[in-house]
Amino acid sequence: MREIKFGKFRISLPFVLLICLMVVLDENYIFITTFFAILIHELAHIAAVRICGGKIDGVDVRVFGIRINVPELKFLSYKKEIIIAAAGPVAGIIAAISGAAAAGVFGLKNTEYFVGVNVVITAINLIPVFPLDGGRITLSLLLLLFPVRAAYVISYILSIFSIAALFSLCVFLAMHGILNPSLVIFSIYVAVCGIRLRPLL
């Protein structure tokens, strides 16, 4: 048995083991704060799916992310797809602003990381590479404005430019003695995602 099921929620055992390990080692609550920010992002997507009339068939929680299964998602309108995709980044922005406001009004300490991680997650997801939220928003907007083939071609070109920009950033940082392994791994992941979105020729 490699996963634990709670109704429509399926959690992989490696993820549970990772959570336990990180909780033990996470003295500064960095992992828990990051996980909470990701949870806010994903719950916003789930809420948007329900608001747009979609039915959630299941939620898979794995080491490399959370996947929300919506069987009829491809049958929803492009406008609803934009709303669902944008819900996560919007929630991240609201969470960041709320964290900064709470720190200022109530004098809460150690909120900088919570604000920062929400900003980073939002920025990452807004990169216009499918299946990131930014890629889904971009593709849906293009499909509203252009024929299907043209929309996919433009989206593919934007993905290539975004991937090139990410790798250029990695090289720039490395040349200045700041090698960020997480950014390199993320850039490779985005590149793999971008390559899968081939134009309909």
Backbone as JSON Lines, residues from 0, in Angstrom:
{"i":0,"aa":"M","n":[0.86,-1.2,0.0],"ca":[0.0,0.0,0.0],"c":[0.89,1.24,0.0]}
{"i":1,"aa":"R","n":[0.82,2.0,-1.09],"ca":[1.69,3.16,-1.23],"c":[0.99,4.48,-0.97]}
{"i":2,"aa":"E","n":[-0.3,4.44,-0.63],"ca":[-1.01,5.68,-0.37],"c":[-2.08,5.47,0.69]}
{"i":3,"aa":"I","n":[-2.46,6.57,1.33],"ca":[-3.51,6.54,2.34],"c":[-4.7,7.3,1.78]}
{"i":4,"aa":"K","n":[-5.9,6.71,1.9],"ca":[-7.08,7.32,1.33],"c":[-8.01,7.85,2.43]}
{"i":5,"aa":"F","n":[-8.49,9.08,2.21],"ca":[-9.5,9.68,3.07],"c":[-10.62,10.17,2.15]}
{"i":6,"aa":"G","n":[-11.5,9.28,1.77],"ca":[-12.54,9.65,0.81],"c":[-11.92,9.97,-0.54]}
{"i":7,"aa":"K","n":[-12.07,11.21,-0.98],"ca":[-11.52,11.62,-2.27],"c":[-10.07,12.08,-2.17]}
{"i":8,"aa":"F","n":[-9.55,12.13,-0.96],"ca":[-8.16,12.55,-0.76],"c":[-7.26,11.31,-0.71]}
{"i":9,"aa":"R","n":[-6.21,11.35,-1.53],"ca":[-5.23,10.26,-1.54],"c":[-3.85,10.85,-1.26]}
{"i":10,"aa":"I","n":[-3.23,10.39,-0.2],"ca":[-1.92,10.91,0.21],"c":[-0.89,9.8,0.1]}
{"i":11,"aa":"S","n":[0.18,10.06,-0.65],"ca":[1.21,9.04,-0.83],"c":[2.02,8.86,0.45]}
{"i":12,"aa":"L","n":[2.44,7.63,0.71],"ca":[3.24,7.34,1.9],"c":[4.57,8.09,1.92]}
{"i":13,"aa":"P","n":[5.28,8.21,0.76],"ca":[6.51,9.01,0.77],"c":[6.27,10.44,1.24]}
{"i":14,"aa":"F","n":[5.1,11.01,0.88],"ca":[4.79,12.37,1.32],"c":[4.6,12.41,2.84]}
{"i":15,"aa":"V","n":[3.9,11.41,3.39],"ca":[3.68,11.34,4.84],"c":[5.02,11.23,5.57]}
{"i":16,"aa":"L","n":[5.91,10.37,5.05],"ca":[7.23,10.2,5.65],"c":[8.04,11.5,5.58]}
{"i":17,"aa":"L","n":[7.93,12.2,4.43],"ca":[8.63,13.47,4.28],"c":[8.11,14.5,5.28]}
{"i":18,"aa":"I","n":[6.79,14.55,5.44],"ca":[6.18,15.49,6.4],"c":[6.71,15.21,7.81]}
{"i":19,"aa":"C","n":[6.72,13.93,8.19],"ca":[7.18,13.57,9.54],"c":[8.64,13.96,9.73]}
{"i":20,"aa":"L","n":[9.46,13.7,8.71],"ca":[10.88,14.03,8.8],"c":[11.1,15.54,8.92]}
{"i":21,"aa":"M","n":[10.38,16.3,8.08],"ca":[10.56,17.74,8.07],"c":[10.04,18.39,9.36]}
{"i":22,"aa":"V","n":[8.96,17.84,9.93],"ca":[8.44,18.38,11.18],"c":[9.46,18.21,12.3]}
{"i":23,"aa":"V","n":[10.14,17.05,12.28],"ca":[11.16,16.79,13.3],"c":[12.36,17.72,13.13]}
{"i":24,"aa":"L","n":[12.76,17.94,11.87],"ca":[13.96,18.73,11.6],"c":[13.7,20.23,11.48]}
{"i":25,"aa":"D","n":[12.44,20.6,11.32],"ca":[12.06,21.98,11.01],"c":[11.97,22.83,12.28]}
{"i":26,"aa":"E","n":[13.12,23.25,12.79],"ca":[13.14,24.01,14.04],"c":[12.57,25.43,13.87]}
{"i":27,"aa":"N","n":[12.72,26.0,12.68],"ca":[12.26,27.38,12.44],"c":[10.9,27.44,11.76]}
{"i":28,"aa":"Y","n":[10.23,26.29,11.65],"ca":[8.9,26.19,11.05],"c":[8.85,26.64,9.59]}
{"i":29,"aa":"I","n":[9.98,26.54,8.9],"ca":[10.03,26.95,7.5],"c":[9.22,26.01,6.63]}
{"i":30,"aa":"F","n":[9.38,24.71,6.84],"ca":[8.65,23.73,6.03],"c":[7.15,23.83,6.27]}
{"i":31,"aa":"I","n":[6.75,23.94,7.53],"ca":[5.33,24.03,7.86],"c":[4.72,25.3,7.25]}
{"i":32,"aa":"T","n":[5.45,26.4,7.3],"ca":[4.97,27.66,6.72],"c":[4.81,27.53,5.21]}
{"i":33,"aa":"T","n":[5.8,26.9,4.58],"ca":[5.74,26.69,3.12],"c":[4.56,25.81,2.76]}
{"i":34,"aa":"F","n":[4.39,24.72,3.5],"ca":[3.27,23.8,3.24],"c":[1.94,24.52,3.41]}
{"i":35,"aa":"F","n":[1.83,25.37,4.42],"ca":[0.6,26.12,4.66],"c":[0.3,27.06,3.5]}
{"i":36,"aa":"A","n":[1.34,27.7,2.96],"ca":[1.18,28.6,1.82],"c":[0.71,27.82,0.59]}
{"i":37,"aa":"I","n":[1.3,26.64,0.37],"ca":[0.89,25.8,-0.76],"c":[-0.56,25.34,-0.58]}
{"i":38,"aa":"L","n":[-0.91,25.01,0.66],"ca":[-2.28,24.57,0.95],"c":[-3.29,25.67,0.64]}
{"i":39,"aa":"I","n":[-2.96,26.91,1.0],"ca":[-3.84,28.04,0.68],"c":[-4.04,28.14,-0.82]}
{"i":40,"aa":"H","n":[-2.95,28.0,-1.57],"ca":[-2.97,28.06,-3.03],"c":[-3.91,26.99,-3.61]}
{"i":41,"aa":"E","n":[-3.74,25.75,-3.14],"ca":[-4.52,24.65,-3.69],"c":[-5.98,24.7,-3.26]}
{"i":42,"aa":"L","n":[-6.24,25.12,-2.03],"ca":[-7.63,25.24,-1.58],"c":[-8.38,26.29,-2.38]}
{"i":43,"aa":"A","n":[-7.67,27.34,-2.81],"ca":[-8.28,28.36,-3.65],"c":[-8.7,27.77,-4.99]}
{"i":44,"aa":"H","n":[-7.84,26.9,-5.55],"ca":[-8.2,26.22,-6.8],"c":[-9.44,25.35,-6.61]}
{"i":45,"aa":"I","n":[-9.47,24.61,-5.5],"ca":[-10.61,23.73,-5.22],"c":[-11.89,24.54,-5.09]}
{"i":46,"aa":"A","n":[-11.83,25.65,-4.36],"ca":[-13.0,26.52,-4.19],"c":[-13.47,27.06,-5.55]}
{"i":47,"aa":"A","n":[-12.51,27.46,-6.4],"ca":[-12.86,28.0,-7.71],"c":[-13.51,26.94,-8.59]}
{"i":48,"aa":"V","n":[-13.03,25.71,-8.51],"ca":[-13.63,24.61,-9.27],"c":[-15.09,24.44,-8.88]}
{"i":49,"aa":"R","n":[-15.34,24.45,-7.57],"ca":[-16.71,24.27,-7.09],"c":[-17.59,25.45,-7.49]}
{"i":50,"aa":"I","n":[-17.05,26.67,-7.4],"ca":[-17.82,27.87,-7.78],"c":[-18.18,27.84,-9.27]}
{"i":51,"aa":"C","n":[-17.25,27.33,-10.08],"ca":[-17.47,27.28,-11.53],"c":[-18.28,26.06,-11.96]}
{"i":52,"aa":"G","n":[-18.77,25.29,-11.0],"ca":[-19.64,24.17,-11.34],"c":[-18.92,22.87,-11.63]}
{"i":53,"aa":"G","n":[-17.63,22.82,-11.36],"ca":[-16.88,21.6,-11.6],"c":[-17.01,20.63,-10.44]}
{"i":54,"aa":"K","n":[-16.82,19.35,-10.73],"ca":[-16.89,18.32,-9.7],"c":[-15.5,17.74,-9.47]}
{"i":55,"aa":"I","n":[-15.06,17.73,-8.24],"ca":[-13.74,17.23,-7.91],"c":[-13.82,15.73,-7.66]}
{"i":56,"aa":"D","n":[-13.13,14.96,-8.52],"ca":[-13.16,13.51,-8.43],"c":[-12.17,12.99,-7.39]}
{"i":57,"aa":"G","n":[-11.12,13.75,-7.15],"ca":[-10.14,13.33,-6.17],"c":[-9.0,14.33,-6.05]}
{"i":58,"aa":"V","n":[-8.29,14.26,-4.94],"ca":[-7.12,15.11,-4.71],"c":[-5.95,14.21,-4.33]}
{"i":59,"aa":"D","n":[-4.91,14.22,-5.16],"ca":[-3.72,13.4,-4.91],"c":[-2.62,14.27,-4.34]}
{"i":60,"aa":"V","n":[-2.18,13.93,-3.14],"ca":[-1.09,14.67,-2.5],"c":[0.16,13.83,-2.57]}
{"i":61,"aa":"R","n":[1.15,14.32,-3.32],"ca":[2.39,13.57,-3.51],"c":[3.59,14.44,-3.16]}
{"i":62,"aa":"V","n":[4.76,13.83,-3.18],"ca":[5.99,14.53,-2.79],"c":[6.21,15.76,-3.65]}
{"i":63,"aa":"F","n":[5.9,15.66,-4.95],"ca":[6.2,16.76,-5.87],"c":[5.0,17.63,-6.17]}
{"i":64,"aa":"G","n":[3.99,17.6,-5.3],"ca":[2.88,18.53,-5.51],"c":[1.52,17.91,-5.24]}
{"i":65,"aa":"I","n":[0.51,18.74,-5.42],"ca":[-0.87,18.32,-5.2],"c":[-1.6,18.38,-6.54]}
{"i":66,"aa":"R","n":[-2.28,17.29,-6.88],"ca":[-3.01,17.23,-8.14],"c":[-4.5,17.12,-7.85]}
{"i":67,"aa":"I","n":[-5.27,18.05,-8.42],"ca":[-6.72,18.05,-8.26],"c":[-7.34,17.44,-9.52]}
{"i":68,"aa":"N","n":[-8.06,16.35,-9.36],"ca":[-8.67,15.66,-10.51],"c":[-10.08,16.18,-10.76]}
{"i":69,"aa":"V","n":[-10.24,16.84,-11.89],"ca":[-11.55,17.38,-12.28],"c":[-11.88,16.82,-13.66]}
{"i":70,"aa":"P","n":[-12.65,15.71,-13.72],"ca":[-12.92,15.04,-15.0],"c":[-13.46,15.95,-16.1]}
{"i":71,"aa":"E","n":[-14.38,16.86,-15.73],"ca":[-15.01,17.7,-16.75],"c":[-14.3,19.02,-16.98]}
{"i":72,"aa":"L","n":[-13.07,19.15,-16.48],"ca":[-12.36,20.43,-16.61],"c":[-12.2,20.84,-18.07]}
{"i":73,"aa":"K","n":[-11.91,19.84,-18.94],"ca":[-11.71,20.16,-20.35],"c":[-13.0,20.59,-21.05]}
{"i":74,"aa":"F","n":[-14.15,20.38,-20.38],"ca":[-15.42,20.78,-20.97],"c":[-15.9,22.14,-20.45]}
{"i":75,"aa":"L","n":[-15.19,22.68,-19.46],"ca":[-15.55,23.99,-18.95],"c":[-15.12,25.07,-19.94]}
{"i":76,"aa":"S","n":[-15.73,26.23,-19.87],"ca":[-15.38,27.32,-20.79],"c":[-13.99,27.85,-20.48]}
{"i":77,"aa":"Y","n":[-13.4,28.53,-21.45],"ca":[-12.08,29.12,-21.26],"c":[-12.1,30.16,-20.14]}
{"i":78,"aa":"K","n":[-13.21,30.88,-20.01],"ca":[-13.32,31.89,-18.96],"c":[-13.28,31.24,-17.58]}
{"i":79,"aa":"K","n":[-13.98,30.1,-17.44],"ca":[-13.96,29.4,-16.16],"c":[-12.58,28.81,-15.89]}
{"i":80,"aa":"E","n":[-11.91,28.35,-16.94],"ca":[-10.55,27.84,-16.78],"c":[-9.62,28.93,-16.27]}
{"i":81,"aa":"I","n":[-9.79,30.14,-16.78],"ca":[-8.98,31.28,-16.32],"c":[-9.26,31.57,-14.85]}
{"i":82,"aa":"I","n":[-10.53,31.54,-14.47],"ca":[-10.9,31.8,-13.07],"c":[-10.28,30.75,-12.15]}
{"i":83,"aa":"I","n":[-10.37,29.49,-12.54],"ca":[-9.83,28.39,-11.72],"c":[-8.31,28.49,-11.61]}
{"i":84,"aa":"A","n":[-7.65,28.77,-12.74],"ca":[-6.19,28.86,-12.74],"c":[-5.7,30.08,-11.95]}
{"i":85,"aa":"A","n":[-6.45,31.18,-12.05],"ca":[-6.03,32.42,-11.38],"c":[-6.32,32.41,-9.89]}
{"i":86,"aa":"A","n":[-7.18,31.51,-9.44],"ca":[-7.58,31.5,-8.03],"c":[-6.4,31.27,-7.1]}
{"i":87,"aa":"G","n":[-5.49,30.37,-7.45],"ca":[-4.33,30.09,-6.61],"c":[-3.42,31.29,-6.44]}
{"i":88,"aa":"P","n":[-2.95,31.89,-7.54],"ca":[-2.12,33.09,-7.42],"c":[-2.8,34.25,-6.7]}
{"i":89,"aa":"V","n":[-4.1,34.44,-6.95],"ca":[-4.83,35.52,-6.27],"c":[-4.84,35.25,-4.76]}
{"i":90,"aa":"A","n":[-5.07,34.0,-4.38],"ca":[-5.07,33.65,-2.95],"c":[-3.69,33.89,-2.34]}
{"i":91,"aa":"G","n":[-2.64,33.6,-3.11],"ca":[-1.29,33.83,-2.62],"c":[-1.01,35.3,-2.38]}
{"i":92,"aa":"I","n":[-1.49,36.14,-3.29],"ca":[-1.31,37.59,-3.14],"c":[-2.07,38.1,-1.91]}
{"i":93,"aa":"I","n":[-3.31,37.61,-1.76],"ca":[-4.12,38.01,-0.6],"c":[-3.46,37.57,0.7]}
{"i":94,"aa":"A","n":[-2.91,36.33,0.7],"ca":[-2.24,35.81,1.9],"c":[-1.01,36.65,2.24]}
{"i":95,"aa":"A","n":[-0.25,37.03,1.21],"ca":[0.95,37.84,1.43],"c":[0.59,39.22,1.99]}
{"i":96,"aa":"I","n":[-0.42,39.85,1.4],"ca":[-0.86,41.16,1.87],"c":[-1.41,41.06,3.3]}
{"i":97,"aa":"S","n":[-2.17,39.99,3.56],"ca":[-2.75,39.79,4.9],"c":[-1.65,39.59,5.94]}
{"i":98,"aa":"G","n":[-0.62,38.81,5.55],"ca":[0.5,38.58,6.47],"c":[1.24,39.86,6.79]}
{"i":99,"aa":"A","n":[1.49,40.67,5.75],"ca":[2.19,41.95,5.95],"c":[1.34,42.9,6.79]}
{"i":100,"aa":"A","n":[0.02,42.9,6.53],"ca":[-0.88,43.78,7.29],"c":[-0.95,43.36,8.75]}
{"i":101,"aa":"A","n":[-1.02,42.04,8.98],"ca":[-1.09,41.53,10.36],"c":[0.17,41.88,11.13]}
{"i":102,"aa":"A","n":[1.31,41.81,10.42],"ca":[2.58,42.17,11.08],"c":[2.6,43.63,11.47]}
{"i":103,"aa":"G","n":[2.03,44.49,10.6],"ca":[2.04,45.92,10.87],"c":[1.02,46.35,11.91]}
{"i":104,"aa":"V","n":[-0.19,45.77,11.83],"ca":[-1.28,46.19,12.72],"c":[-1.16,45.57,14.11]}
{"i":105,"aa":"F","n":[-0.88,44.25,14.14],"ca":[-0.86,43.54,15.42],"c":[0.55,43.33,15.96]}
{"i":106,"aa":"G","n":[1.55,43.77,15.19],"ca":[2.92,43.64,15.65],"c":[3.43,42.21,15.67]}
{"i":107,"aa":"L","n":[2.86,41.36,14.8],"ca":[3.29,39.97,14.75],"c":[4.71,39.88,14.2]}
{"i":108,"aa":"K","n":[5.49,39.01,14.79],"ca":[6.88,38.84,14.36],"c":[7.02,37.58,13.51]}
{"i":109,"aa":"N","n":[8.14,37.5,12.83],"ca":[8.49,36.32,12.03],"c":[7.47,36.03,10.92]}
{"i":110,"aa":"T","n":[6.85,37.08,10.38],"ca":[5.9,36.89,9.28],"c":[6.56,37.11,7.92]}
{"i":111,"aa":"E","n":[7.83,37.55,7.93],"ca":[8.51,37.85,6.67],"c":[8.56,36.63,5.76]}
{"i":112,"aa":"Y","n":[8.86,35.47,6.34],"ca":[8.98,34.26,5.51],"c":[7.63,33.88,4.92]}
{"i":113,"aa":"F","n":[6.56,33.98,5.72],"ca":[5.22,33.65,5.22],"c":[4.86,34.55,4.04]}
{"i":114,"aa":"V","n":[5.13,35.84,4.19],"ca":[4.86,36.79,3.1],"c":[5.71,36.45,1.89]}
{"i":115,"aa":"G","n":[7.0,36.21,2.12],"ca":[7.92,35.92,1.03],"c":[7.59,34.65,0.28]}
{"i":116,"aa":"V","n":[7.23,33.59,1.02],"ca":[6.97,32.31,0.35],"c":[5.69,32.39,-0.48]}
{"i":117,"aa":"N","n":[4.71,33.16,-0.03],"ca":[3.48,33.35,-0.82],"c":[3.78,34.12,-2.1]}
{"i":118,"aa":"V","n":[4.65,35.13,-2.0],"ca":[5.04,35.9,-3.19],"c":[5.79,35.01,-4.18]}
{"i":119,"aa":"V","n":[6.7,34.18,-3.66],"ca":[7.49,33.3,-4.54],"c":[6.6,32.27,-5.22]}
{"i":120,"aa":"I","n":[5.71,31.62,-4.46],"ca":[4.81,30.62,-5.03],"c":[3.92,31.25,-6.1]}
{"i":121,"aa":"T","n":[3.44,32.46,-5.83],"ca":[2.6,33.17,-6.8],"c":[3.39,33.49,-8.07]}
{"i":122,"aa":"A","n":[4.6,34.01,-7.9],"ca":[5.44,34.37,-9.05],"c":[5.77,33.15,-9.89]}
{"i":123,"aa":"I","n":[6.11,32.05,-9.23],"ca":[6.45,30.82,-9.95],"c":[5.26,30.32,-10.76]}
{"i":124,"aa":"N","n":[4.09,30.32,-10.14],"ca":[2.91,29.8,-10.82],"c":[2.4,30.69,-11.94]}
{"i":125,"aa":"L","n":[2.83,31.97,-11.94],"ca":[2.39,32.87,-13.01],"c":[3.3,32.84,-14.24]}
{"i":126,"aa":"I","n":[4.35,32.03,-14.19],"ca":[5.2,31.86,-15.38],"c":[4.34,31.25,-16.49]}
{"i":127,"aa":"P","n":[4.33,31.85,-17.68],"ca":[3.42,31.39,-18.75],"c":[3.87,30.11,-19.45]}
{"i":128,"aa":"V","n":[4.02,29.04,-18.66],"ca":[4.37,27.73,-19.21],"c":[3.34,26.73,-18.71]}
{"i":129,"aa":"F","n":[2.66,26.07,-19.6],"ca":[1.67,25.05,-19.24],"c":[2.39,23.83,-18.67]}
{"i":130,"aa":"P","n":[1.91,23.21,-17.57],"ca":[0.6,23.37,-16.93],"c":[0.62,24.28,-15.69]}
{"i":131,"aa":"L","n":[1.62,25.14,-15.53],"ca":[1.58,26.11,-14.44],"c":[0.36,27.01,-14.61]}
{"i":132,"aa":"D","n":[-0.08,27.63,-13.54],"ca":[-1.28,28.47,-13.62],"c":[-1.13,29.57,-14.67]}
{"i":133,"aa":"G","n":[0.05,30.17,-14.73],"ca":[0.28,31.21,-15.74],"c":[0.14,30.68,-17.15]}
{"i":134,"aa":"G","n":[0.6,29.47,-17.38],"ca":[0.46,28.85,-18.7],"c":[-0.99,28.55,-19.04]}
{"i":135,"aa":"R","n":[-1.74,28.09,-18.04],"ca":[-3.16,27.8,-18.27],"c":[-3.94,29.07,-18.55]}
{"i":136,"aa":"I","n":[-3.62,30.13,-17.79],"ca":[-4.3,31.41,-18.01],"c":[-3.97,31.96,-19.4]}
{"i":137,"aa":"T","n":[-2.68,31.92,-19.75],"ca":[-2.24,32.43,-21.04],"c":[-2.88,31.68,-22.19]}
{"i":138,"aa":"L","n":[-2.85,30.33,-22.12],"ca":[-3.42,29.52,-23.19],"c":[-4.92,29.75,-23.34]}
{"i":139,"aa":"S","n":[-5.63,29.84,-22.21],"ca":[-7.08,30.07,-22.27],"c":[-7.4,31.44,-22.86]}
{"i":140,"aa":"L","n":[-6.62,32.46,-22.48],"ca":[-6.82,33.8,-23.06],"c":[-6.57,33.78,-24.57]}
{"i":141,"aa":"L","n":[-5.52,33.09,-24.97],"ca":[-5.19,33.01,-26.4],"c":[-6.26,32.26,-27.17]}
{"i":142,"aa":"L","n":[-6.83,31.22,-26.55],"ca":[-7.89,30.45,-27.21],"c":[-9.17,31.27,-27.35]}
{"i":143,"aa":"L","n":[-9.34,32.26,-26.47],"ca":[-10.49,33.16,-26.58],"c":[-10.3,34.17,-27.72]}
{"i":144,"aa":"L","n":[-9.03,34.48,-28.02],"ca":[-8.72,35.53,-28.99],"c":[-8.34,35.03,-30.38]}
{"i":145,"aa":"F","n":[-7.77,33.82,-30.44],"ca":[-7.24,33.31,-31.71],"c":[-7.77,31.91,-32.01]}
{"i":146,"aa":"P","n":[-7.61,31.48,-33.27],"ca":[-7.93,30.08,-33.6],"c":[-7.04,29.14,-32.79]}
{"i":147,"aa":"V","n":[-7.48,27.89,-32.65],"ca":[-6.79,26.93,-31.78],"c":[-5.32,26.77,-32.14]}
{"i":148,"aa":"R","n":[-5.02,26.59,-33.42],"ca":[-3.63,26.37,-33.83],"c":[-2.75,27.58,-33.47]}
{"i":149,"aa":"A","n":[-3.24,28.77,-33.8],"ca":[-2.47,29.99,-33.52],"c":[-2.26,30.17,-32.02]}
{"i":150,"aa":"A","n":[-3.29,29.86,-31.23],"ca":[-3.19,30.01,-29.77],"c":[-2.11,29.09,-29.21]}
{"i":151,"aa":"Y","n":[-2.06,27.84,-29.69],"ca":[-1.05,26.9,-29.2],"c":[0.36,27.3,-29.64]}
{"i":152,"aa":"V","n":[0.46,27.8,-30.87],"ca":[1.78,28.23,-31.37],"c":[2.31,29.4,-30.54]}
{"i":153,"aa":"I","n":[1.45,30.39,-30.31],"ca":[1.87,31.56,-29.52],"c":[2.22,31.14,-28.09]}
{"i":154,"aa":"S","n":[1.4,30.27,-27.51],"ca":[1.66,29.78,-26.16],"c":[2.99,29.03,-26.1]}
{"i":155,"aa":"Y","n":[3.27,28.26,-27.13],"ca":[4.53,27.49,-27.19],"c":[5.73,28.44,-27.26]}
{"i":156,"aa":"I","n":[5.6,29.49,-28.08],"ca":[6.68,30.48,-28.22],"c":[6.93,31.19,-26.89]}
{"i":157,"aa":"L","n":[5.84,31.57,-26.21],"ca":[5.97,32.21,-24.9],"c":[6.65,31.28,-23.89]}
{"i":158,"aa":"S","n":[6.34,29.99,-23.99],"ca":[6.96,29.0,-23.1],"c":[8.46,28.94,-23.33]}
{"i":159,"aa":"I","n":[8.87,28.93,-24.6],"ca":[10.29,28.85,-24.95],"c":[11.04,30.07,-24.4]}
{"i":160,"aa":"F","n":[10.45,31.26,-24.58],"ca":[11.08,32.49,-24.07],"c":[11.18,32.45,-22.54]}
{"i":161,"aa":"S","n":[10.13,31.95,-21.87],"ca":[10.13,31.88,-20.41],"c":[11.19,30.9,-19.92]}
{"i":162,"aa":"I","n":[11.3,29.76,-20.58],"ca":[12.3,28.76,-20.21],"c":[13.71,29.32,-20.42]}
{"i":163,"aa":"A","n":[13.9,30.01,-21.54],"ca":[15.21,30.62,-21.82],"c":[15.55,31.67,-20.76]}
{"i":164,"aa":"A","n":[14.55,32.44,-20.33],"ca":[14.78,33.46,-19.3],"c":[15.17,32.82,-17.97]}
{"i":165,"aa":"L","n":[14.53,31.71,-17.63],"ca":[14.84,31.01,-16.38],"c":[16.28,30.49,-16.39]}
{"i":166,"aa":"F","n":[16.68,29.84,-17.5],"ca":[18.04,29.31,-17.57],"c":[19.07,30.44,-17.63]}
{"i":167,"aa":"S","n":[18.71,31.55,-18.27],"ca":[19.61,32.71,-18.29],"c":[19.82,33.23,-16.88]}
{"i":168,"aa":"L","n":[18.76,33.23,-16.08],"ca":[18.86,33.66,-14.68],"c":[19.78,32.72,-13.9]}
{"i":169,"aa":"C","n":[19.64,31.42,-14.16],"ca":[20.51,30.43,-13.49],"c":[21.98,30.69,-13.83]}
{"i":170,"aa":"V","n":[22.25,30.93,-15.11],"ca":[23.63,31.19,-15.55],"c":[24.15,32.48,-14.95]}
{"i":171,"aa":"F","n":[23.32,33.51,-14.96],"ca":[23.71,34.81,-14.4],"c":[24.08,34.68,-12.92]}
{"i":172,"aa":"L","n":[23.25,33.98,-12.15],"ca":[23.51,33.8,-10.73],"c":[24.77,32.97,-10.5]}
{"i":173,"aa":"A","n":[24.95,31.93,-11.34],"ca":[26.14,31.08,-11.21],"c":[27.41,31.87,-11.5]}
{"i":174,"aa":"M","n":[27.36,32.77,-12.5],"ca":[28.52,33.59,-12.85],"c":[28.89,34.56,-11.73]}
{"i":175,"aa":"H","n":[27.91,34.88,-10.88],"ca":[28.15,35.78,-9.76],"c":[28.32,35.02,-8.45]}
{"i":176,"aa":"G","n":[28.58,33.72,-8.58],"ca":[28.86,32.9,-7.41],"c":[27.66,32.54,-6.57]}
{"i":177,"aa":"I","n":[26.47,32.66,-7.15],"ca":[25.25,32.32,-6.42],"c":[24.55,31.17,-7.16]}
{"i":178,"aa":"L","n":[24.96,29.95,-6.89],"ca":[24.37,28.79,-7.54],"c":[23.19,28.32,-6.7]}
{"i":179,"aa":"N","n":[22.0,28.39,-7.28],"ca":[20.78,28.01,-6.57],"c":[20.27,26.68,-7.12]}
{"i":180,"aa":"P","n":[20.53,25.56,-6.44],"ca":[20.09,24.24,-6.93],"c":[18.59,24.15,-7.13]}
{"i":181,"aa":"S","n":[17.82,24.76,-6.22],"ca":[16.36,24.71,-6.32],"c":[15.88,25.38,-7.61]}
{"i":182,"aa":"L","n":[16.49,26.51,-7.95],"ca":[16.12,27.22,-9.17],"c":[16.48,26.41,-10.4]}
{"i":183,"aa":"V","n":[17.64,25.74,-10.37],"ca":[18.06,24.91,-11.5],"c":[17.09,23.75,-11.7]}
{"i":184,"aa":"I","n":[16.74,23.07,-10.59],"ca":[15.8,21.94,-10.67],"c":[14.44,22.42,-11.18]}
{"i":185,"aa":"F","n":[13.99,23.57,-10.67],"ca":[12.71,24.11,-11.12],"c":[12.75,24.46,-12.59]}
{"i":186,"aa":"S","n":[13.86,25.03,-13.06],"ca":[14.01,25.4,-14.47],"c":[13.94,24.17,-15.36]}
{"i":187,"aa":"I","n":[14.55,23.09,-14.92],"ca":[14.5,21.83,-15.69],"c":[13.07,21.31,-15.74]}
{"i":188,"aa":"Y","n":[12.38,21.38,-14.6],"ca":[10.98,20.94,-14.55],"c":[10.11,21.75,-15.51]}
{"i":189,"aa":"V","n":[10.29,23.07,-15.49],"ca":[9.52,23.95,-16.37],"c":[9.85,23.66,-17.84]}
{"i":190,"aa":"A","n":[11.13,23.37,-18.12],"ca":[11.54,23.06,-19.49],"c":[10.86,21.79,-19.98]}
{"i":191,"aa":"V","n":[10.8,20.78,-19.12],"ca":[10.14,19.52,-19.49],"c":[8.66,19.76,-19.76]}
{"i":192,"aa":"C","n":[8.02,20.55,-18.9],"ca":[6.61,20.89,-19.09],"c":[6.39,21.65,-20.4]}
{"i":193,"aa":"G","n":[7.27,22.6,-20.67],"ca":[7.15,23.42,-21.87],"c":[7.3,22.62,-23.15]}
{"i":194,"aa":"I","n":[8.22,21.65,-23.14],"ca":[8.45,20.83,-24.32],"c":[7.22,19.98,-24.65]}
{"i":195,"aa":"R","n":[6.49,19.57,-23.61],"ca":[5.31,18.74,-23.83],"c":[4.18,19.49,-24.55]}
{"i":196,"aa":"L","n":[4.18,20.81,-24.41],"ca":[3.14,21.61,-25.07],"c":[3.61,21.94,-26.48]}
{"i":197,"aa":"R","n":[3.36,21.05,-27.4],"ca":[3.78,21.26,-28.78],"c":[2.65,21.88,-29.58]}
{"i":198,"aa":"P","n":[2.98,22.76,-30.49],"ca":[1.93,23.4,-31.3],"c":[1.2,22.38,-32.16]}
{"i":199,"aa":"L","n":[-0.1,22.62,-32.37],"ca":[-0.9,21.73,-33.21],"c":[-0.65,22.07,-34.68]}
{"i":200,"aa":"L","n":[0.22,21.3,-35.31],"ca":[0.58,21.57,-36.71],"c":[-0.16,20.62,-37.63]}
